[in-house]
C-alpha cells in the first residue's frame, strides 16, 4: 500500500475508522482502529456458533448433545482427556480396564508433549539467562555462556524479567532480519518490518478487517485448516471464504479453486486477503515455486493481501525444497515484487525446536505503506511485549551454533536425530497406513501431521448418525476407547462432503510411532470387520 493511495476523500488519516468505498484506492489494505471483541465476547460468540452446530445434529439425546457441546467448545482432545482421567480415577476402575497401559496423545502439534527431547543448547541458554549464576565456572560450554551474557546485556536492567520494546528486543529483531536474508538467498530484510509477538499471527488482521463494514470483510482460507483460524476470523468480525486443496494431487493448491471460492463470496462478503499454509497443516504438502508464483499472480490480480503461514519451514521431508513466499515474490521481479502486500509468519513454537510453551513468533511485513506501518506499530503497542524467554528462544532458532563453536557437535547430533526420526516416521506412516483396507494417505512432504482419508463402511456411518456424531469423530472415539490412541477427526479441520479423515502428529519418538501404528492397525482391522 502506498501513501498516495491513502490520501483520498474517504480517508485522510488513520486516526479514524477507515474503509475504502468504490471511489477510494484499490489497495487491498483496510486500516481501522475499531477494537476487536473482548475475550469474553469472543468466547460467547464461539460457544453460540458451535452450540448451534451441535444442537442441530439429528437423533442426538440430551446426554449426547452435552458431550458434543463439550467436545466442540472445549476441544475434542481436551474433553476426551478429562473423560479418561475421570475413568482412571473412578471407584469402579476395574470395569474400565483396557488392553493398553497408557493413552498415546498425538492430537497436538507439540513434540515435547509427545516425548521429543528439547535441544540442549536452547535449554542451556535459557537456563543461564534465568539464573546467571549457572555461568560461574565451566559447567556450561563457553559459547552458551557468551550467548547468555550477550542476551542479558540486551535486556533492560540485564534481566529477562524486564519489559522489552513492543516489537521485540532490538538486537534480536536485527538478528531475525539477518536470518531471513540468509534464508532467502540474499533478498534484503529490513528490521523495521519485523514484529515479534506471543505467537498470534492474527494481530495483522486487525488492520485488514473492518468489523463494521457491510458486507463483511472476507479472508480466503484453505480446507483443511485448523479451526482456531476460523474462530480467530470470527472474533474479528470477518468471514472465512473456504477454498479446497486437491487431495488426489497431494493436497495441491490450485488457482481455479481460488477463483471459485472468490466467486462464491459475491454478495456475502468482501474478500481482502488470501491465507496460505506452507508447509501444510494438517495436510503435509510443500508448495513448489510454480504453484507459489501462480498464487502470487492471483493475489496481485485480485488485489488480495497475502498471508503466508510458514511455521513448519524447517520440517520438510520430500523432494520439494521449502521456498518462502517472500523469496518467490522477490524472484518474480517488478512490478509484483514491489506491489504485492505480504505478511510472513514463523515461530519458535513449532518445527524442530518445538518450544510450544514459550509462545514467541514473528511476522515480516512486505510492501506496506510507511503510514500503514506506523499504524501497525501503534496497534502492536497496545499489547505488552512478547515473553522475553520466548524472544531468546527465537534468537537461538534463527542463530544456532555454527561450525567451530563448542556446542555445534551436540546441536547437530540432536537436530539430525530429530530429522532422521521424522523422515523414518513419515516412511512408516505411509507404508503402514496405505496397507490398511479403507485408508489412503497422501505423501507427507512437510509439517508435523499426517492427514489420511479413512473410507468408513456405510454401517459405521449409519451407526455414527444414530448416536449423533460425525462419522470420523465416532471413529476417533472408538480408537481412543479401544486402542488408547488420541487422534483428531478431520471434521475439526474441514473436508469435502462425504469424505472423512483423521489427523495425528508425526513428531514423536520412533518407538512411540511403532506402537501407535501397531495399535492403529489392530483396531482398524477389527473396526472394519465389525461394520462390514
ZAMARGU-4260 file (C-alpha; in steps of 0.2 Angstrom, whole numbers, plus 5000, padded with zeros to 4 digits):
<rodrens>
0) 5000/5000/5000 | 5007/5017/4995 | 5005/5034/5004 | 4996/5042/4990 | 4983/5028/4990
5) 4978/5034/5007 | 4975/5052/5004 | 4958/5050/4997 | 4941/5059/5001 | 4937/5043/5011
10) 4952/5043/5022 | 4965/5057/5026 | 4970/5050/5042 | 4972/5033/5051 | 4965/5041/5067
15) 4948/5037/5062 | 4939/5021/5056 | 4944/5018/5038 | 4935/5008/5025 | 4938/5010/5006
20) 4922/5013/4996 | 4921/5012/4977 | 4929/5029/4975 | 4944/5025/4986 | 4960/5017/4982
25) 4960/5000/4976 | 4974/4995/4988 | 4969/4979/4997 | 4974/4985/5015 | 4960/4992/5026
30) 4965/5000/5042 | 4954/5003/5056 | 4955/5007/5075 | 4939/4998/5079 | 4944/4987/5094
35) 4941/4968/5092 | 4928/4959/5103 | 4933/4957/5121 | 4939/4940/5126 | 4923/4936/5135
40) 4913/4941/5120 | 4924/4931/5109 | 4921/4916/5120 | 4902/4919/5119 | 4902/4920/5101
45) 4912/4905/5099 | 4901/4895/5110 | 4885/4901/5102 | 4892/4897/5085 | 4897/4879/5090
50) 4882/4876/5100 | 4871/4880/5085 | 4880/4867/5075 | 4880/4854/5089 | 4861/4856/5093
55) 4856/4854/5075 | 4863/4836/5075 | 4848/4824/5072 | 4844/4810/5083 | 4855/4816/5097
60) 4850/4813/5115 | 4852/4826/5129 | 4867/4817/5135 | 4875/4815/5118 | 4872/4834/5115
65) 4880/4838/5131 | 4895/4828/5127 | 4896/4835/5109 | 4895/4853/5116 | 4910/4849/5127
70) 4920/4842/5113 | 4916/4857/5102 | 4918/4871/5114 | 4932/4865/5125 | 4941/4855/5111
75) 4939/4837/5106 | 4956/4832/5114 | 4954/4842/5130 | 4937/4834/5134 | 4942/4816/5130
80) 4957/4818/5141 | 4945/4823/5155 | 4935/4808/5152 | 4949/4796/5153 | 4956/4804/5169
85) 4939/4803/5177 | 4938/4785/5172 | 4955/4781/5178 | 4952/4788/5195 | 4934/4782/5197
90) 4930/4769/5211 | 4924/4757/5198 | 4941/4757/5189 | 4941/4739/5186 | 4926/4740/5175
95) 4936/4751/5163 | 4951/4740/5161 | 4958/4742/5143 | 4971/4732/5133 | 4983/4746/5134
100) 4993/4754/5149 | 4993/4772/5143 | 4985/4784/5130 | 4996/4790/5116 | 4991/4808/5113
105) 4995/4814/5096 | 4981/4826/5094 | 4993/4841/5097 | 5007/4848/5087 | 5018/4848/5102
110) 5033/4837/5100 | 5039/4839/5118 | 5022/4833/5125 | 5024/4818/5113 | 5042/4814/5120
115) 5054/4823/5109 | 5068/4829/5119 | 5072/4848/5119 | 5088/4854/5111 | 5102/4856/5124
120) 5109/4872/5118 | 5092/4880/5118 | 5088/4875/5136 | 5106/4879/5142 | 5105/4897/5136
125) 5088/4899/5143 | 5093/4892/5160 | 5109/4903/5160 | 5098/4919/5157 | 5085/4914/5170
130) 5099/4910/5183 | 5115/4919/5178 | 5125/4910/5192 | 5125/4895/5182 | 5138/4904/5171
135) 5150/4904/5185 | 5164/4891/5182 | 5164/4879/5167 | 5148/4869/5169 | 5142/4877/5153
140) 5150/4877/5136 | 5159/4894/5133 | 5148/4898/5118 | 5132/4895/5129 | 5139/4907/5142
145) 5144/4920/5129 | 5127/4919/5121 | 5118/4921/5138 | 5129/4936/5143 | 5126/4945/5127
150) 5107/4942/5128 | 5106/4948/5146 | 5116/4964/5141 | 5102/4967/5128 | 5089/4965/5141
155) 5083/4981/5151 | 5092/4980/5168 | 5101/4965/5162 | 5086/4954/5167 | 5074/4944/5157
160) 5061/4949/5169 | 5060/4967/5161 | 5049/4973/5148 | 5056/4974/5130 | 5051/4985/5116
165) 5034/4981/5109 | 5041/4974/5093 | 5054/4964/5102 | 5072/4967/5109 | 5080/4977/5095
170) 5096/4967/5094 | 5085/4951/5092 | 5074/4959/5079 | 5090/4963/5069 | 5097/4946/5070
175) 5080/4939/5065 | 5081/4950/5049 | 5098/4944/5045 | 5092/4926/5047 | 5078/4930/5034
180) 5091/4937/5022 | 5101/4922/5023 | 5086/4910/5021 | 5080/4920/5006 | 5097/4919/4997
185) 5101/4937/5000 | 5084/4945/4997 | 5085/4960/5009 | 5075/4961/5025 | 5073/4977/5035
190) 5072/4976/5054 | 5058/4989/5055 | 5046/4977/5045 | 5048/4963/5059 | 5037/4962/5074
195) 5039/4949/5087 | 5023/4943/5097 | 5017/4929/5108 | 5013/4918/5094 | 4997/4926/5087
200) 4998/4929/5069 | 4981/4937/5069 | 4986/4954/5075 | 4989/4960/5057 | 4971/4955/5053
205) 4965/4969/5065 | 4972/4981/5051 | 4964/4972/5037 | 4947/4969/5045 | 4934/4982/5047
210) 4921/4974/5059 | 4908/4987/5055 | 4909/4985/5036 | 4895/4979/5025 | 4897/4967/5018
215) 4909/4959/5030 | 4927/4958/5027 | 4932/4941/5020 | 4948/4930/5020 | 4951/4915/5009
220) 4956/4901/5020 | 4961/4883/5015 | 4952/4867/5018 | 4958/4858/5028 | 4963/4871/5040
225) 4965/4872/5059 | 4948/4878/5067 | 4957/4891/5078 | 4960/4900/5061 | 4941/4901/5058
230) 4937/4906/5076 | 4950/4920/5076 | 4942/4927/5060 | 4925/4926/5068 | 4931/4935/5083
235) 4937/4950/5072 | 4920/4950/5063 | 4927/4943/5047 | 4921/4929/5036 | 4931/4914/5031
240) 4929/4910/5012 | 4934/4892/5011 | 4945/4885/4996 | 4948/4867/4995 | 4965/4859/4992
245) 4965/4845/4979 | 4969/4829/4989 | 4971/4817/4975 | 4985/4828/4969 | 4995/4828/4985
250) 4984/4842/4993 | 4988/4854/4979 | 4983/4872/4979 | 4975/4877/4963 | 4971/4894/4956
255) 4955/4888/4948 | 4949/4883/4965 | 4954/4900/4972 | 4944/4908/4959 | 4929/4898/4963
260) 4930/4902/4981 | 4931/4921/4977 | 4916/4920/4966 | 4906/4911/4980 | 4909/4926/4991
265) 4900/4938/4980 | 4885/4946/4989 | 4891/4938/5005 | 4907/4947/5010 | 4921/4957/5003
270) 4937/4947/5002 | 4953/4957/5006 | 4966/4943/5010 | 4972/4926/5005 | 4978/4914/5019
275) 4990/4900/5013 | 4999/4887/5024 | 5016/4881/5018 | 5021/4868/5023 | 5003/4862/5026
280) 4994/4859/5042 | 4986/4847/5043 | 4989/4842/5025 | 5008/4839/5024 | 5011/4847/5007
285) 5025/4858/5002 | 5022/4871/4988 | 5034/4872/4973 | 5039/4888/4965 | 5027/4887/4951
290) 5012/4885/4962 | 5018/4899/4973 | 5020/4911/4958 | 5003/4906/4952 | 4996/4911/4969
295) 5006/4927/4969 | 4999/4932/4952 | 4981/4928/4958 | 4983/4939/4973 | 4990/4953/4963
300) 4976/4952/4950 | 4963/4951/4963 | 4971/4964/4975 | 4972/4952/4989 | 4984/4954/5004
305) 4994/4938/5005 | 4995/4929/5022 | 5009/4916/5022 | 5009/4904/5037 | 5027/4896/5036
310) 5029/4890/5054 | 5034/4872/5048 | 5048/4878/5036 | 5062/4868/5044 | 5051/4852/5043
315) 5052/4846/5025 | 5055/4828/5020 | 5051/4826/5002 | 5060/4831/4986 | 5052/4849/4986
320) 5063/4861/4995 | 5055/4875/5006 | 5055/4892/4997 | 5047/4907/5007 | 5034/4917/4999
325) 5044/4932/5001 | 5059/4924/4991 | 5047/4918/4977 | 5039/4936/4976 | 5057/4944/4975
330) 5062/4932/4961 | 5047/4937/4951 | 5054/4955/4950 | 5044/4971/4947 | 5031/4976/4947
335) 5024/4961/4958 | 5039/4961/4969 | 5036/4980/4973 | 5017/4980/4975 | 5010/4963/4982
340) 5007/4965/5000 | 5013/4951/5011 | 5014/4945/5029 | 5025/4930/5033 | 5024/4921/5049
345) 5037/4910/5058 | 5039/4904/5076 | 5049/4895/5089 | 5034/4886/5095 | 5034/4874/5080
350) 5046/4864/5070 | 5062/4856/5076 | 5064/4867/5091 | 5046/4864/5096 | 5046/4876/5111
355) 5027/4877/5111 | 5025/4884/5129 | 5037/4899/5126 | 5025/4907/5114 | 5035/4918/5103
360) 5035/4921/5084 | 5037/4935/5071 | 5029/4942/5057 | 5038/4951/5042 | 5028/4963/5033
365) 5032/4967/5014 | 5027/4981/5003 | 5016/4991/5015 | 5015/5010/5015 | 5025/5018/5029
370) 5009/5027/5036 | 5001/5010/5037 | 5017/5003/5046 | 5016/5017/5058 | 4998/5012/5062
375) 5003/4994/5064 | 5016/5000/5076 | 5003/5008/5086 | 4992/4993/5085 | 5006/4981/5092
380) 5010/4994/5106 | 4993/4991/5113 | 4999/4974/5119 | 5013/4970/5130 | 5029/4963/5123
385) 5031/4945/5119 | 5038/4935/5134 | 5057/4938/5134 | 5061/4920/5136 | 5052/4916/5120
390) 5061/4930/5111 | 5078/4922/5117 | 5072/4905/5110 | 5068/4914/5094 | 5085/4921/5094
395) 5093/4904/5096 | 5082/4897/5082 | 5087/4909/5070 | 5105/4909/5075 | 5110/4892/5081
400) 5128/4886/5085 | 5140/4886/5070 | 5154/4875/5064 | 5169/4878/5076 | 5158/4883/5091
405) 5159/4871/5106 | 5141/4867/5106 | 5140/4863/5087 | 5143/4845/5088 | 5130/4841/5100
410) 5117/4853/5092 | 5120/4844/5075 | 5118/4827/5083 | 5102/4831/5091 | 5094/4840/5077
415) 5100/4827/5064 | 5092/4814/5076 | 5075/4823/5075 | 5076/4825/5056 | 5081/4807/5054
420) 5067/4801/5066 | 5054/4812/5057 | 5059/4805/5040 | 5058/4787/5046 | 5041/4791/5054
425) 5034/4798/5038 | 5040/4782/5028 | 5032/4771/5041 | 5016/4780/5042 | 5014/4780/5023
430) 5019/4762/5022 | 5008/4755/5036 | 4993/4767/5034 | 4992/4764/5015 | 4992/4745/5018
435) 4977/4745/5028 | 4960/4742/5020 | 4950/4758/5019 | 4964/4770/5021 | 4973/4782/5009
440) 4987/4793/5015 | 4994/4806/5003 | 5013/4809/5003 | 5018/4819/5019 | 5031/4831/5012
445) 5032/4843/5026 | 5024/4849/5043 | 5021/4839/5058 | 5005/4829/5054 | 4998/4815/5044
450) 4980/4818/5037 | 4974/4802/5029 | 4957/4798/5022 | 4948/4784/5030 | 4934/4776/5019
455) 4921/4771/5033 | 4909/4757/5029 | 4891/4763/5027 | 4886/4753/5043 | 4899/4763/5053
460) 4892/4780/5045 | 4874/4775/5050 | 4879/4770/5067 | 4888/4787/5070 | 4872/4796/5064
465) 4862/4785/5077 | 4872/4791/5091 | 4873/4809/5085 | 4891/4810/5079 | 4901/4814/5064
470) 4907/4798/5057 | 4926/4802/5059 | 4923/4808/5077 | 4914/4792/5080 | 4929/4783/5073
475) 4941/4793/5084 | 4931/4790/5100 | 4931/4771/5097 | 4950/4772/5093 | 4953/4780/5110
480) 4942/4769/5119 | 4948/4753/5112 | 4966/4756/5107 | 4971/4771/5118 | 4976/4782/5103
485) 4970/4800/5104 | 4969/4807/5086 | 4959/4822/5080 | 4944/4819/5067 | 4945/4828/5051
490) 4929/4837/5054 | 4938/4849/5065 | 4948/4855/5050 | 4936/4855/5036 | 4934/4842/5022
495) 4924/4839/5007 | 4907/4832/5010 | 4906/4814/5010 | 4925/4812/5015 | 4932/4808/5032
500) 4950/4810/5039 | 4960/4808/5054 | 4975/4819/5060 | 4989/4814/5071 | 5006/4821/5075
505) 5021/4813/5067 | 5034/4822/5078 | 5036/4808/5090 | 5050/4796/5095 | 5052/4781/5084
510) 5047/4768/5097 | 5031/4778/5100 | 5027/4778/5082 | 5029/4760/5080 | 5017/4757/5095
515) 5005/4769/5088 | 5005/4760/5071 | 5003/4743/5079 | 4988/4749/5089 | 4980/4758/5074
520) 4982/4743/5063 | 4974/4731/5075 | 4960/4742/5079 | 4956/4747/5061 | 4955/4729/5056
525) 4943/4725/5070 | 4933/4741/5066 | 4931/4737/5048 | 4926/4719/5051 | 4913/4724/5064
530) 4905/4736/5052 | 4907/4726/5036
</rodrens>
